[in-house]
Amino acid sequence: MHLCMHLLGEHLHICPQGYTCCTSNMEDNLASLSRREMEGLLKDAGRALQASLNGQYKAFDGYFLELLNRSEMALQETFSTAWGPMYSQNFQVFSDLYTDLKHYYRGSNVNLEEALNEFWARLLEKLFSQANRQYFIGEDYLECVSKQIETLRPFGDTPRDLKLKVTRTFVAARSFVQGLVVSGEVVRKVSQVQLSQECMRAMMRMTYCPHCRGMASARPCANYCSNVMKGCLANQADLHTEWRHLADTMIQVANRFEGPSGVDIVILSLPYRISEAISTMMENIDTINSK
């Protein structure tokens, strides 16, 4: 320990005004250093958390979009072989479905339930027209047929079952990525909150005032440090309950991606389920026509 208390501390504004080895200029410089270090620590902590959240966002976003692309590619490959002209002539119907799903996931103003209903209605019109090509069927008649989709149930239970699973999956996925984005923005803003003058005076007294008394190696006890930090971060601490709630909600949403209705199972099974629905209609076309 090096003692250098040869000045009266009456000129000091933050540190105790006993004998000291700090001039006013030295105290000001140490106070500025204390502020920079504290602000740097907070920004570093914020940047680390932001980087973690951004990494999770990129990982999930990439994974989810890859699933959608794989599902669409699988549909194109299997339908080209299994359904031939029926698929190639109605390619746009299937393409529009995946476009709507991607737009909804990205946060666009797409009504997911309406998009799914529209897909099945358009598909019914196309298939019904092709299955009865020996007749002239006008647009009004086809529109009438599509409006009776709930009564006719040409695709069996598949549309209803898929609507539940797809809606559940995509609502959860969109909420999850939006939650990660919002979380990162909250962290960014909170880490930029200006610390109060009283906080900076307390930090200076705890970290560098001992230097002015010749005790540069002195370290504050844990309770003292904890109390100073609680005072400095009081505004941020007010967010604890809301932040905890957000974190718990994000975990709950993430848990919905697992199990038999998991995100990968639902998305990758779309081609099979749609093909299954088409087969159901083709097998029952005579009954549908009679109705």
C-alpha angles and dihedrals in degrees: 000000000000116000118202103156098145098130130073108240098223089116093058119104101187110020124065111285097230123108110320145171094218126096121208089260092051091050091050091049092049091048090052090048090050091052093048092049093048093047090046092053092050093048092047091051090047093048091049092052092044090051090051093050092045090050091052090048093052092045095050095039092051092046094049095047090046089055091051092048092047090049092050092047091049090051092050093049099044096039093049088059101034101040104022114180092009088065100036092051091050099036093125093062092060094039091053091052093057091043090054091048092052093046092050092049090050090057100259120153094262120143100223096199092050091047091054092046090049091051094054092043093052091045091051092052092050096046094043091051093049093046089054100037090136087073130060106243117186127213092254092056092047091049089051090052093050091050089058093056093115091052098041095041090194093172096046117223095330099096093050094044093046092047091058095046098040093046092048092048098044096043089052093046094048092046091049097053092042089051091053091050093048091046092054091049091050091051091049093051095043092050089055095054110124114245116235124251090243090054092051092048089051091049091050092050090050100044111026109015089080086061089060089056093050095258101113093151094054115116125200117248118253096253092050091049092046093051093049092049092048089054093047094047098039093119092049090046089059087068094056097097093047092044091050090050091050091049092049091048092050090052091050091051091048090052089059089067092069132077132037091323093048121146096253094047094049096046098041092047093057095095092049094046093047091047088049090053092050090051090051091054095046091050091052100037094117091054091046091050092051091052 
